[in-house]
């Protein structure tokens, strides 16, 4: 799992960008010692995606990968099924 500070920052930006949902997945879902943080987001305007990404990337303690779940594909369905909802 991620640190409380990183979770708090992710929630801050989720509210700022009015996201519908943020889902934690990958190794960071289960391990505090994961090398990066993987999140998937729902509800961001396409033109704001990189603004959100850079703000979160800049402030978190580890590198971050952000996936937009707008498209329906097997990988995105797996994230929705097995990930941990942080927001929304």
PyMOL Python script that loads the backbone (N, CA, C, O; Angstrom):
from pymol import cmd

cmd.read_pdbstr("""\
ATOM      1  N   UNK A   1       0.850  -1.184   0.000  1.00  0.00           N
ATOM      2  CA  UNK A   1       0.000   0.000   0.000  1.00  0.00           C
ATOM      3  C   UNK A   1       0.892   1.243   0.000  1.00  0.00           C
ATOM      4  O   UNK A   1       2.070   1.165   0.349  1.00  0.00           O
ATOM      5  N   UNK A   2       0.347   2.351  -0.379  1.00  0.00           N
ATOM      6  CA  UNK A   2       1.128   3.589  -0.455  1.00  0.00           C
ATOM      7  C   UNK A   2       1.099   4.309   0.888  1.00  0.00           C
ATOM      8  O   UNK A   2       0.268   4.009   1.745  1.00  0.00           O
ATOM      9  N   UNK A   3       2.001   5.248   1.064  1.00  0.00           N
ATOM     10  CA  UNK A   3       2.070   6.003   2.313  1.00  0.00           C
ATOM     11  C   UNK A   3       0.840   6.897   2.475  1.00  0.00           C
ATOM     12  O   UNK A   3       0.168   7.237   1.501  1.00  0.00           O
ATOM     13  N   UNK A   4       0.566   7.264   3.707  1.00  0.00           N
ATOM     14  CA  UNK A   4      -0.566   8.159   3.983  1.00  0.00           C
ATOM     15  C   UNK A   4      -0.373   9.508   3.297  1.00  0.00           C
ATOM     16  O   UNK A   4      -1.331  10.107   2.810  1.00  0.00           O
ATOM     17  N   UNK A   5       0.869   9.979   3.263  1.00  0.00           N
ATOM     18  CA  UNK A   5       1.146  11.269   2.624  1.00  0.00           C
ATOM     19  C   UNK A   5       0.853  11.205   1.124  1.00  0.00           C
ATOM     20  O   UNK A   5       0.214  12.104   0.577  1.00  0.00           O
ATOM     21  N   UNK A   6       1.317  10.145   0.462  1.00  0.00           N
ATOM     22  CA  UNK A   6       1.057  10.011  -0.974  1.00  0.00           C
ATOM     23  C   UNK A   6      -0.437   9.863  -1.244  1.00  0.00           C
ATOM     24  O   UNK A   6      -0.958  10.449  -2.193  1.00  0.00           O
ATOM     25  N   UNK A   7      -1.123   9.088  -0.417  1.00  0.00           N
ATOM     26  CA  UNK A   7      -2.573   8.928  -0.593  1.00  0.00           C
ATOM     27  C   UNK A   7      -3.276  10.272  -0.435  1.00  0.00           C
ATOM     28  O   UNK A   7      -4.171  10.601  -1.213  1.00  0.00           O
ATOM     29  N   UNK A   8      -2.879  11.040   0.560  1.00  0.00           N
ATOM     30  CA  UNK A   8      -3.476  12.352   0.796  1.00  0.00           C
ATOM     31  C   UNK A   8      -3.269  13.280  -0.406  1.00  0.00           C
ATOM     32  O   UNK A   8      -4.181  14.011  -0.790  1.00  0.00           O
ATOM     33  N   UNK A   9      -2.088  13.251  -0.991  1.00  0.00           N
ATOM     34  CA  UNK A   9      -1.811  14.086  -2.165  1.00  0.00           C
ATOM     35  C   UNK A   9      -2.645  13.648  -3.367  1.00  0.00           C
ATOM     36  O   UNK A   9      -3.167  14.486  -4.101  1.00  0.00           O
ATOM     37  N   UNK A  10      -2.768  12.346  -3.564  1.00  0.00           N
ATOM     38  CA  UNK A  10      -3.591  11.845  -4.670  1.00  0.00           C
ATOM     39  C   UNK A  10      -5.035  12.289  -4.490  1.00  0.00           C
ATOM     40  O   UNK A  10      -5.673  12.713  -5.453  1.00  0.00           O
ATOM     41  N   UNK A  11      -5.555  12.201  -3.280  1.00  0.00           N
ATOM     42  CA  UNK A  11      -6.936  12.622  -3.012  1.00  0.00           C
ATOM     43  C   UNK A  11      -7.108  14.119  -3.230  1.00  0.00           C
ATOM     44  O   UNK A  11      -8.135  14.559  -3.747  1.00  0.00           O
ATOM     45  N   UNK A  12      -6.116  14.897  -2.841  1.00  0.00           N
ATOM     46  CA  UNK A  12      -6.157  16.353  -3.054  1.00  0.00           C
ATOM     47  C   UNK A  12      -6.320  16.669  -4.541  1.00  0.00           C
ATOM     48  O   UNK A  12      -7.155  17.492  -4.918  1.00  0.00           O
ATOM     49  N   UNK A  13      -5.523  16.016  -5.378  1.00  0.00           N
ATOM     50  CA  UNK A  13      -5.603  16.278  -6.815  1.00  0.00           C
ATOM     51  C   UNK A  13      -6.843  15.655  -7.446  1.00  0.00           C
ATOM     52  O   UNK A  13      -7.360  16.177  -8.433  1.00  0.00           O
ATOM     53  N   UNK A  14      -7.321  14.559  -6.896  1.00  0.00           N
ATOM     54  CA  UNK A  14      -8.579  13.972  -7.393  1.00  0.00           C
ATOM     55  C   UNK A  14      -9.724  14.963  -7.205  1.00  0.00           C
ATOM     56  O   UNK A  14     -10.563  15.127  -8.090  1.00  0.00           O
ATOM     57  N   UNK A  15      -9.753  15.617  -6.054  1.00  0.00           N
ATOM     58  CA  UNK A  15     -10.795  16.630  -5.802  1.00  0.00           C
ATOM     59  C   UNK A  15     -10.585  17.858  -6.693  1.00  0.00           C
ATOM     60  O   UNK A  15     -11.540  18.382  -7.267  1.00  0.00           O
ATOM     61  N   UNK A  16      -9.340  18.310  -6.806  1.00  0.00           N
ATOM     62  CA  UNK A  16      -9.044  19.493  -7.620  1.00  0.00           C
ATOM     63  C   UNK A  16      -9.498  19.302  -9.067  1.00  0.00           C
ATOM     64  O   UNK A  16     -10.054  20.219  -9.671  1.00  0.00           O
ATOM     65  N   UNK A  17      -9.263  18.119  -9.617  1.00  0.00           N
ATOM     66  CA  UNK A  17      -9.606  17.848 -11.013  1.00  0.00           C
ATOM     67  C   UNK A  17     -10.980  17.194 -11.173  1.00  0.00           C
ATOM     68  O   UNK A  17     -11.362  16.782 -12.268  1.00  0.00           O
ATOM     69  N   UNK A  18     -11.715  17.107 -10.058  1.00  0.00           N
ATOM     70  CA  UNK A  18     -13.095  16.593 -10.062  1.00  0.00           C
ATOM     71  C   UNK A  18     -13.202  15.206 -10.701  1.00  0.00           C
ATOM     72  O   UNK A  18     -14.082  14.944 -11.521  1.00  0.00           O
ATOM     73  N   UNK A  19     -12.281  14.332 -10.301  1.00  0.00           N
ATOM     74  CA  UNK A  19     -12.309  12.968 -10.818  1.00  0.00           C
ATOM     75  C   UNK A  19     -13.480  12.204 -10.215  1.00  0.00           C
ATOM     76  O   UNK A  19     -13.916  12.498  -9.102  1.00  0.00           O
ATOM     77  N   UNK A  20     -13.979  11.236 -10.947  1.00  0.00           N
ATOM     78  CA  UNK A  20     -15.044  10.376 -10.430  1.00  0.00           C
ATOM     79  C   UNK A  20     -14.463   9.248  -9.588  1.00  0.00           C
ATOM     80  O   UNK A  20     -15.065   8.829  -8.599  1.00  0.00           O
ATOM     81  N   UNK A  21     -13.287   8.757  -9.983  1.00  0.00           N
ATOM     82  CA  UNK A  21     -12.710   7.620  -9.269  1.00  0.00           C
ATOM     83  C   UNK A  21     -11.208   7.556  -9.503  1.00  0.00           C
ATOM     84  O   UNK A  21     -10.713   7.891 -10.579  1.00  0.00           O
ATOM     85  N   UNK A  22     -10.486   7.112  -8.457  1.00  0.00           N
ATOM     86  CA  UNK A  22      -9.059   6.815  -8.542  1.00  0.00           C
ATOM     87  C   UNK A  22      -8.865   5.405  -7.991  1.00  0.00           C
ATOM     88  O   UNK A  22      -9.318   5.092  -6.890  1.00  0.00           O
ATOM     89  N   UNK A  23      -8.191   4.564  -8.764  1.00  0.00           N
ATOM     90  CA  UNK A  23      -7.976   3.174  -8.378  1.00  0.00           C
ATOM     91  C   UNK A  23      -6.477   2.892  -8.332  1.00  0.00           C
ATOM     92  O   UNK A  23      -5.750   3.161  -9.288  1.00  0.00           O
ATOM     93  N   UNK A  24      -6.031   2.349  -7.209  1.00  0.00           N
ATOM     94  CA  UNK A  24      -4.645   1.930  -7.045  1.00  0.00           C
ATOM     95  C   UNK A  24      -4.517   0.491  -7.544  1.00  0.00           C
ATOM     96  O   UNK A  24      -5.349  -0.354  -7.217  1.00  0.00           O
ATOM     97  N   UNK A  25      -3.481   0.210  -8.333  1.00  0.00           N
ATOM     98  CA  UNK A  25      -3.285  -1.152  -8.835  1.00  0.00           C
ATOM     99  C   UNK A  25      -1.795  -1.451  -8.931  1.00  0.00           C
ATOM    100  O   UNK A  25      -0.964  -0.591  -8.640  1.00  0.00           O
ATOM    101  N   UNK A  26      -1.465  -2.653  -9.334  1.00  0.00           N
ATOM    102  CA  UNK A  26      -0.065  -3.032  -9.488  1.00  0.00           C
ATOM    103  C   UNK A  26       0.588  -3.337  -8.157  1.00  0.00           C
ATOM    104  O   UNK A  26      -0.091  -3.564  -7.155  1.00  0.00           O
ATOM    105  N   UNK A  27       1.913  -3.341  -8.152  1.00  0.00           N
ATOM    106  CA  UNK A  27       2.655  -3.712  -6.944  1.00  0.00           C
ATOM    107  C   UNK A  27       2.408  -2.748  -5.794  1.00  0.00           C
ATOM    108  O   UNK A  27       2.476  -3.147  -4.631  1.00  0.00           O
ATOM    109  N   UNK A  28       2.125  -1.501  -6.094  1.00  0.00           N
ATOM    110  CA  UNK A  28       1.885  -0.514  -5.031  1.00  0.00           C
ATOM    111  C   UNK A  28       0.582  -0.774  -4.282  1.00  0.00           C
ATOM    112  O   UNK A  28       0.369  -0.230  -3.198  1.00  0.00           O
ATOM    113  N   UNK A  29      -0.280  -1.593  -4.847  1.00  0.00           N
ATOM    114  CA  UNK A  29      -1.539  -1.955  -4.183  1.00  0.00           C
ATOM    115  C   UNK A  29      -1.272  -2.825  -2.957  1.00  0.00           C
ATOM    116  O   UNK A  29      -1.990  -2.740  -1.961  1.00  0.00           O
ATOM    117  N   UNK A  30      -0.243  -3.654  -3.034  1.00  0.00           N
ATOM    118  CA  UNK A  30       0.010  -4.636  -1.984  1.00  0.00           C
ATOM    119  C   UNK A  30       1.283  -4.398  -1.182  1.00  0.00           C
ATOM    120  O   UNK A  30       1.413  -4.903  -0.066  1.00  0.00           O
ATOM    121  N   UNK A  31       2.223  -3.636  -1.735  1.00  0.00           N
ATOM    122  CA  UNK A  31       3.531  -3.526  -1.089  1.00  0.00           C
ATOM    123  C   UNK A  31       3.922  -2.071  -0.859  1.00  0.00           C
ATOM    124  O   UNK A  31       3.875  -1.257  -1.781  1.00  0.00           O
ATOM    125  N   UNK A  32       4.305  -1.749   0.367  1.00  0.00           N
ATOM    126  CA  UNK A  32       4.752  -0.394   0.695  1.00  0.00           C
ATOM    127  C   UNK A  32       6.118  -0.115   0.054  1.00  0.00           C
ATOM    128  O   UNK A  32       6.459   1.044  -0.181  1.00  0.00           O
ATOM    129  N   UNK A  33       6.900  -1.160  -0.228  1.00  0.00           N
ATOM    130  CA  UNK A  33       8.237  -0.971  -0.791  1.00  0.00           C
ATOM    131  C   UNK A  33       8.250  -0.998  -2.324  1.00  0.00           C
ATOM    132  O   UNK A  33       9.316  -1.126  -2.926  1.00  0.00           O
ATOM    133  N   UNK A  34       7.096  -0.881  -2.952  1.00  0.00           N
ATOM    134  CA  UNK A  34       7.023  -0.849  -4.419  1.00  0.00           C
ATOM    135  C   UNK A  34       7.839   0.331  -4.944  1.00  0.00           C
ATOM    136  O   UNK A  34       7.932   1.370  -4.290  1.00  0.00           O
ATOM    137  N   UNK A  35       8.416   0.165  -6.107  1.00  0.00           N
ATOM    138  CA  UNK A  35       9.285   1.201  -6.689  1.00  0.00           C
ATOM    139  C   UNK A  35       8.512   2.373  -7.282  1.00  0.00           C
ATOM    140  O   UNK A  35       9.055   3.467  -7.436  1.00  0.00           O
ATOM    141  N   UNK A  36       7.242   2.142  -7.615  1.00  0.00           N
ATOM    142  CA  UNK A  36       6.431   3.220  -8.177  1.00  0.00           C
ATOM    143  C   UNK A  36       4.987   3.071  -7.708  1.00  0.00           C
ATOM    144  O   UNK A  36       4.636   2.117  -7.014  1.00  0.00           O
ATOM    145  N   UNK A  37       4.169   4.027  -8.101  1.00  0.00           N
ATOM    146  CA  UNK A  37       2.746   4.030  -7.755  1.00  0.00           C
ATOM    147  C   UNK A  37       1.966   3.994  -9.058  1.00  0.00           C
ATOM    148  O   UNK A  37       2.179   4.814  -9.951  1.00  0.00           O
ATOM    149  N   UNK A  38       1.062   3.034  -9.151  1.00  0.00           N
ATOM    150  CA  UNK A  38       0.218   2.889 -10.339  1.00  0.00           C
ATOM    151  C   UNK A  38      -1.214   3.245  -9.971  1.00  0.00           C
ATOM    152  O   UNK A  38      -1.808   2.624  -9.090  1.00  0.00           O
ATOM    153  N   UNK A  39      -1.767   4.249 -10.651  1.00  0.00           N
ATOM    154  CA  UNK A  39      -3.167   4.593 -10.422  1.00  0.00           C
ATOM    155  C   UNK A  39      -3.896   4.672 -11.756  1.00  0.00           C
ATOM    156  O   UNK A  39      -3.312   4.976 -12.796  1.00  0.00           O
ATOM    157  N   UNK A  40      -5.172   4.393 -11.688  1.00  0.00           N
ATOM    158  CA  UNK A  40      -6.059   4.550 -12.838  1.00  0.00           C
ATOM    159  C   UNK A  40      -7.114   5.568 -12.439  1.00  0.00           C
ATOM    160  O   UNK A  40      -7.564   5.589 -11.294  1.00  0.00           O
ATOM    161  N   UNK A  41      -7.507   6.410 -13.384  1.00  0.00           N
ATOM    162  CA  UNK A  41      -8.472   7.462 -13.073  1.00  0.00           C
ATOM    163  C   UNK A  41      -9.654   7.410 -14.032  1.00  0.00           C
ATOM    164  O   UNK A  41      -9.538   6.995 -15.186  1.00  0.00           O
ATOM    165  N   UNK A  42     -10.783   7.843 -13.513  1.00  0.00           N
ATOM    166  CA  UNK A  42     -12.013   7.936 -14.301  1.00  0.00           C
ATOM    167  C   UNK A  42     -12.569   9.342 -14.121  1.00  0.00           C
ATOM    168  O   UNK A  42     -12.642   9.859 -13.006  1.00  0.00           O
ATOM    169  N   UNK A  43     -12.960   9.952 -15.237  1.00  0.00           N
ATOM    170  CA  UNK A  43     -13.680  11.212 -15.159  1.00  0.00           C
ATOM    171  C   UNK A  43     -12.875  12.468 -15.391  1.00  0.00           C
ATOM    172  O   UNK A  43     -13.328  13.560 -15.046  1.00  0.00           O
ATOM    173  N   UNK A  44     -11.703  12.347 -15.962  1.00  0.00           N
ATOM    174  CA  UNK A  44     -10.922  13.557 -16.225  1.00  0.00           C
ATOM    175  C   UNK A  44     -11.152  14.009 -17.669  1.00  0.00           C
ATOM    176  O   UNK A  44     -11.257  13.188 -18.580  1.00  0.00           O
ATOM    177  N   UNK A  45     -11.226  15.302 -17.857  1.00  0.00           N
ATOM    178  CA  UNK A  45     -11.321  15.850 -19.213  1.00  0.00           C
ATOM    179  C   UNK A  45      -9.996  15.566 -19.923  1.00  0.00           C
ATOM    180  O   UNK A  45      -8.934  15.752 -19.330  1.00  0.00           O
ATOM    181  N   UNK A  46     -10.037  15.120 -21.174  1.00  0.00           N
ATOM    182  CA  UNK A  46      -8.797  14.769 -21.883  1.00  0.00           C
ATOM    183  C   UNK A  46      -7.748  15.884 -21.875  1.00  0.00           C
ATOM    184  O   UNK A  46      -6.551  15.615 -21.775  1.00  0.00           O
ATOM    185  N   UNK A  47      -8.196  17.116 -21.980  1.00  0.00           N
ATOM    186  CA  UNK A  47      -7.243  18.228 -22.028  1.00  0.00           C
ATOM    187  C   UNK A  47      -6.583  18.504 -20.679  1.00  0.00           C
ATOM    188  O   UNK A  47      -5.614  19.261 -20.614  1.00  0.00           O
ATOM    189  N   UNK A  48      -7.092  17.904 -19.600  1.00  0.00           N
ATOM    190  CA  UNK A  48      -6.518  18.105 -18.268  1.00  0.00           C
ATOM    191  C   UNK A  48      -5.674  16.929 -17.792  1.00  0.00           C
ATOM    192  O   UNK A  48      -5.052  17.000 -16.732  1.00  0.00           O
ATOM    193  N   UNK A  49      -5.648  15.855 -18.564  1.00  0.00           N
ATOM    194  CA  UNK A  49      -4.945  14.647 -18.124  1.00  0.00           C
ATOM    195  C   UNK A  49      -3.481  14.928 -17.776  1.00  0.00           C
ATOM    196  O   UNK A  49      -3.024  14.543 -16.700  1.00  0.00           O
ATOM    197  N   UNK A  50      -2.745  15.588 -18.660  1.00  0.00           N
ATOM    198  CA  UNK A  50      -1.323  15.810 -18.406  1.00  0.00           C
ATOM    199  C   UNK A  50      -1.086  16.840 -17.305  1.00  0.00           C
ATOM    200  O   UNK A  50      -0.069  16.770 -16.615  1.00  0.00           O
ATOM    201  N   UNK A  51      -1.994  17.787 -17.125  1.00  0.00           N
ATOM    202  CA  UNK A  51      -1.886  18.706 -15.984  1.00  0.00           C
ATOM    203  C   UNK A  51      -1.975  17.916 -14.682  1.00  0.00           C
ATOM    204  O   UNK A  51      -1.162  18.101 -13.775  1.00  0.00           O
ATOM    205  N   UNK A  52      -2.976  17.030 -14.600  1.00  0.00           N
ATOM    206  CA  UNK A  52      -3.122  16.170 -13.419  1.00  0.00           C
ATOM    207  C   UNK A  52      -1.864  15.327 -13.228  1.00  0.00           C
ATOM    208  O   UNK A  52      -1.305  15.272 -12.133  1.00  0.00           O
ATOM    209  N   UNK A  53      -1.428  14.679 -14.290  1.00  0.00           N
ATOM    210  CA  UNK A  53      -0.260  13.800 -14.210  1.00  0.00           C
ATOM    211  C   UNK A  53       0.960  14.541 -13.662  1.00  0.00           C
ATOM    212  O   UNK A  53       1.614  14.051 -12.741  1.00  0.00           O
ATOM    213  N   UNK A  54       1.273  15.702 -14.208  1.00  0.00           N
ATOM    214  CA  UNK A  54       2.486  16.412 -13.791  1.00  0.00           C
ATOM    215  C   UNK A  54       2.400  16.909 -12.359  1.00  0.00           C
ATOM    216  O   UNK A  54       3.404  16.903 -11.647  1.00  0.00           O
ATOM    217  N   UNK A  55       1.224  17.339 -11.922  1.00  0.00           N
ATOM    218  CA  UNK A  55       1.097  17.779 -10.530  1.00  0.00           C
ATOM    219  C   UNK A  55       1.317  16.620  -9.571  1.00  0.00           C
ATOM    220  O   UNK A  55       2.031  16.756  -8.578  1.00  0.00           O
ATOM    221  N   UNK A  56       0.707  15.486  -9.866  1.00  0.00           N
ATOM    222  CA  UNK A  56       0.866  14.318  -8.997  1.00  0.00           C
ATOM    223  C   UNK A  56       2.308  13.808  -9.065  1.00  0.00           C
ATOM    224  O   UNK A  56       2.907  13.504  -8.033  1.00  0.00           O
ATOM    225  N   UNK A  57       2.855  13.717 -10.256  1.00  0.00           N
ATOM    226  CA  UNK A  57       4.232  13.248 -10.442  1.00  0.00           C
ATOM    227  C   UNK A  57       5.219  14.110  -9.652  1.00  0.00           C
ATOM    228  O   UNK A  57       6.142  13.596  -9.020  1.00  0.00           O
ATOM    229  N   UNK A  58       5.014  15.397  -9.696  1.00  0.00           N
ATOM    230  CA  UNK A  58       5.912  16.345  -9.022  1.00  0.00           C
ATOM    231  C   UNK A  58       5.891  16.176  -7.505  1.00  0.00           C
ATOM    232  O   UNK A  58       6.927  16.326  -6.857  1.00  0.00           O
ATOM    233  N   UNK A  59       4.729  15.864  -6.929  1.00  0.00           N
ATOM    234  CA  UNK A  59       4.577  15.899  -5.480  1.00  0.00           C
ATOM    235  C   UNK A  59       4.719  14.559  -4.763  1.00  0.00           C
ATOM    236  O   UNK A  59       4.986  14.538  -3.562  1.00  0.00           O
ATOM    237  N   UNK A  60       4.549  13.454  -5.460  1.00  0.00           N
ATOM    238  CA  UNK A  60       4.609  12.158  -4.780  1.00  0.00           C
ATOM    239  C   UNK A  60       6.043  11.745  -4.473  1.00  0.00           C
ATOM    240  O   UNK A  60       6.991  12.249  -5.076  1.00  0.00           O
ATOM    241  N   UNK A  61       6.188  10.824  -3.532  1.00  0.00           N
ATOM    242  CA  UNK A  61       7.512  10.375  -3.093  1.00  0.00           C
ATOM    243  C   UNK A  61       8.146   9.359  -4.036  1.00  0.00           C
ATOM    244  O   UNK A  61       9.337   9.069  -3.930  1.00  0.00           O
ATOM    245  N   UNK A  62       7.346   8.812  -4.966  1.00  0.00           N
ATOM    246  CA  UNK A  62       7.834   7.800  -5.910  1.00  0.00           C
ATOM    247  C   UNK A  62       7.345   8.156  -7.309  1.00  0.00           C
ATOM    248  O   UNK A  62       6.391   8.918  -7.459  1.00  0.00           O
ATOM    249  N   UNK A  63       7.994   7.608  -8.330  1.00  0.00           N
ATOM    250  CA  UNK A  63       7.466   7.792  -9.691  1.00  0.00           C
ATOM    251  C   UNK A  63       6.043   7.238  -9.787  1.00  0.00           C
ATOM    252  O   UNK A  63       5.667   6.336  -9.038  1.00  0.00           O
ATOM    253  N   UNK A  64       5.271   7.780 -10.704  1.00  0.00           N
ATOM    254  CA  UNK A  64       3.870   7.378 -10.828  1.00  0.00           C
ATOM    255  C   UNK A  64       3.529   7.065 -12.279  1.00  0.00           C
ATOM    256  O   UNK A  64       4.032   7.694 -13.210  1.00  0.00           O
ATOM    257  N   UNK A  65       2.668   6.083 -12.441  1.00  0.00           N
ATOM    258  CA  UNK A  65       2.055   5.786 -13.736  1.00  0.00           C
ATOM    259  C   UNK A  65       0.567   6.048 -13.587  1.00  0.00           C
ATOM    260  O   UNK A  65      -0.052   5.616 -12.615  1.00  0.00           O
ATOM    261  N   UNK A  66      -0.006   6.757 -14.550  1.00  0.00           N
ATOM    262  CA  UNK A  66      -1.435   7.080 -14.510  1.00  0.00           C
ATOM    263  C   UNK A  66      -2.085   6.544 -15.778  1.00  0.00           C
ATOM    264  O   UNK A  66      -1.630   6.819 -16.888  1.00  0.00           O
ATOM    265  N   UNK A  67      -3.148   5.781 -15.600  1.00  0.00           N
ATOM    266  CA  UNK A  67      -3.918   5.211 -16.705  1.00  0.00           C
ATOM    267  C   UNK A  67      -5.301   5.857 -16.707  1.00  0.00           C
ATOM    268  O   UNK A  67      -5.945   5.954 -15.662  1.00  0.00           O
ATOM    269  N   UNK A  68      -5.753   6.293 -17.868  1.00  0.00           N
ATOM    270  CA  UNK A  68      -7.117   6.815 -18.017  1.00  0.00           C
ATOM    271  C   UNK A  68      -8.016   5.644 -18.407  1.00  0.00           C
ATOM    272  O   UNK A  68      -7.793   5.000 -19.432  1.00  0.00           O
ATOM    273  N   UNK A  69      -9.024   5.374 -17.597  1.00  0.00           N
ATOM    274  CA  UNK A  69      -9.895   4.217 -17.820  1.00  0.00           C
ATOM    275  C   UNK A  69     -11.064   4.501 -18.750  1.00  0.00           C
ATOM    276  O   UNK A  69     -12.049   3.764 -18.738  1.00  0.00           O
ATOM    277  N   UNK A  70     -10.978   5.540 -19.544  1.00  0.00           N
ATOM    278  CA  UNK A  70     -12.070   5.898 -20.446  1.00  0.00           C
ATOM    279  C   UNK A  70     -12.375   4.781 -21.447  1.00  0.00           C
ATOM    280  O   UNK A  70     -13.542   4.514 -21.737  1.00  0.00           O
ATOM    281  N   UNK A  71     -11.354   4.137 -21.968  1.00  0.00           N
ATOM    282  CA  UNK A  71     -11.561   3.080 -22.970  1.00  0.00           C
ATOM    283  C   UNK A  71     -11.868   1.749 -22.287  1.00  0.00           C
ATOM    284  O   UNK A  71     -11.353   1.449 -21.209  1.00  0.00           O
ATOM    285  N   UNK A  72     -12.712   0.968 -22.935  1.00  0.00           N
ATOM    286  CA  UNK A  72     -13.053  -0.350 -22.419  1.00  0.00           C
ATOM    287  C   UNK A  72     -12.162  -1.392 -23.090  1.00  0.00           C
ATOM    288  O   UNK A  72     -12.288  -1.659 -24.285  1.00  0.00           O
ATOM    289  N   UNK A  73     -11.266  -1.971 -22.309  1.00  0.00           N
ATOM    290  CA  UNK A  73     -10.416  -3.048 -22.808  1.00  0.00           C
ATOM    291  C   UNK A  73     -10.161  -4.013 -21.656  1.00  0.00           C
ATOM    292  O   UNK A  73     -10.490  -3.710 -20.509  1.00  0.00           O
ATOM    293  N   UNK A  74      -9.589  -5.152 -21.948  1.00  0.00           N
ATOM    294  CA  UNK A  74      -9.376  -6.181 -20.938  1.00  0.00           C
ATOM    295  C   UNK A  74      -8.533  -5.669 -19.771  1.00  0.00           C
ATOM    296  O   UNK A  74      -8.867  -5.920 -18.613  1.00  0.00           O
ATOM    297  N   UNK A  75      -7.450  -4.959 -20.061  1.00  0.00           N
ATOM    298  CA  UNK A  75      -6.582  -4.438 -19.003  1.00  0.00           C
ATOM    299  C   UNK A  75      -7.348  -3.488 -18.084  1.00  0.00           C
ATOM    300  O   UNK A  75      -7.227  -3.585 -16.863  1.00  0.00           O
ATOM    301  N   UNK A  76      -8.123  -2.584 -18.646  1.00  0.00           N
ATOM    302  CA  UNK A  76      -8.890  -1.636 -17.840  1.00  0.00           C
ATOM    303  C   UNK A  76      -9.951  -2.342 -17.003  1.00  0.00           C
ATOM    304  O   UNK A  76     -10.189  -1.958 -15.858  1.00  0.00           O
ATOM    305  N   UNK A  77     -10.587  -3.365 -17.557  1.00  0.00           N
ATOM    306  CA  UNK A  77     -11.570  -4.131 -16.780  1.00  0.00           C
ATOM    307  C   UNK A  77     -10.897  -4.854 -15.616  1.00  0.00           C
ATOM    308  O   UNK A  77     -11.473  -4.952 -14.532  1.00  0.00           O
ATOM    309  N   UNK A  78      -9.693  -5.356 -15.829  1.00  0.00           N
ATOM    310  CA  UNK A  78      -8.943  -6.022 -14.765  1.00  0.00           C
ATOM    311  C   UNK A  78      -8.593  -5.037 -13.648  1.00  0.00           C
ATOM    312  O   UNK A  78      -8.702  -5.374 -12.469  1.00  0.00           O
ATOM    313  N   UNK A  79      -8.178  -3.839 -14.008  1.00  0.00           N
ATOM    314  CA  UNK A  79      -7.884  -2.810 -13.003  1.00  0.00           C
ATOM    315  C   UNK A  79      -9.130  -2.516 -12.176  1.00  0.00           C
ATOM    316  O   UNK A  79      -9.059  -2.459 -10.949  1.00  0.00           O
ATOM    317  N   UNK A  80     -10.263  -2.330 -12.833  1.00  0.00           N
ATOM    318  CA  UNK A  80     -11.514  -2.040 -12.122  1.00  0.00           C
ATOM    319  C   UNK A  80     -11.906  -3.177 -11.188  1.00  0.00           C
ATOM    320  O   UNK A  80     -12.443  -2.941 -10.106  1.00  0.00           O
ATOM    321  N   UNK A  81     -11.641  -4.392 -11.600  1.00  0.00           N
ATOM    322  CA  UNK A  81     -12.029  -5.564 -10.805  1.00  0.00           C
ATOM    323  C   UNK A  81     -11.086  -5.802  -9.626  1.00  0.00           C
ATOM    324  O   UNK A  81     -11.543  -6.123  -8.529  1.00  0.00           O
ATOM    325  N   UNK A  82      -9.774  -5.650  -9.839  1.00  0.00           N
ATOM    326  CA  UNK A  82      -8.805  -6.067  -8.834  1.00  0.00           C
ATOM    327  C   UNK A  82      -8.115  -4.923  -8.099  1.00  0.00           C
ATOM    328  O   UNK A  82      -7.425  -5.154  -7.106  1.00  0.00           O
ATOM    329  N   UNK A  83      -8.292  -3.704  -8.571  1.00  0.00           N
ATOM    330  CA  UNK A  83      -7.642  -2.570  -7.929  1.00  0.00           C
ATOM    331  C   UNK A  83      -8.336  -2.153  -6.643  1.00  0.00           C
ATOM    332  O   UNK A  83      -9.418  -2.639  -6.314  1.00  0.00           O
ATOM    333  N   UNK A  84      -7.692  -1.246  -5.925  1.00  0.00           N
ATOM    334  CA  UNK A  84      -8.218  -0.704  -4.670  1.00  0.00           C
ATOM    335  C   UNK A  84      -8.671   0.732  -4.925  1.00  0.00           C
ATOM    336  O   UNK A  84      -7.876   1.570  -5.350  1.00  0.00           O
ATOM    337  N   UNK A  85      -9.933   1.012  -4.670  1.00  0.00           N
ATOM    338  CA  UNK A  85     -10.464   2.361  -4.881  1.00  0.00           C
ATOM    339  C   UNK A  85      -9.931   3.287  -3.784  1.00  0.00           C
ATOM    340  O   UNK A  85     -10.132   3.040  -2.595  1.00  0.00           O
ATOM    341  N   UNK A  86      -9.254   4.346  -4.202  1.00  0.00           N
ATOM    342  CA  UNK A  86      -8.759   5.360  -3.267  1.00  0.00           C
ATOM    343  C   UNK A  86      -9.718   6.534  -3.156  1.00  0.00           C
ATOM    344  O   UNK A  86      -9.775   7.211  -2.129  1.00  0.00           O
ATOM    345  N   UNK A  87     -10.465   6.766  -4.218  1.00  0.00           N
ATOM    346  CA  UNK A  87     -11.348   7.938  -4.268  1.00  0.00           C
ATOM    347  C   UNK A  87     -12.528   7.623  -5.169  1.00  0.00           C
ATOM    348  O   UNK A  87     -12.381   6.989  -6.214  1.00  0.00           O
ATOM    349  N   UNK A  88     -13.703   8.076  -4.745  1.00  0.00           N
ATOM    350  CA  UNK A  88     -14.902   7.961  -5.569  1.00  0.00           C
ATOM    351  C   UNK A  88     -15.763   6.754  -5.289  1.00  0.00           C
ATOM    352  O   UNK A  88     -16.796   6.570  -5.933  1.00  0.00           O
TER     353      UNK A  88
END
""", "prot")
cmd.dss("prot")
cmd.show_as("cartoon", "prot")
cmd.util.cbc("prot")
cmd.orient("prot")
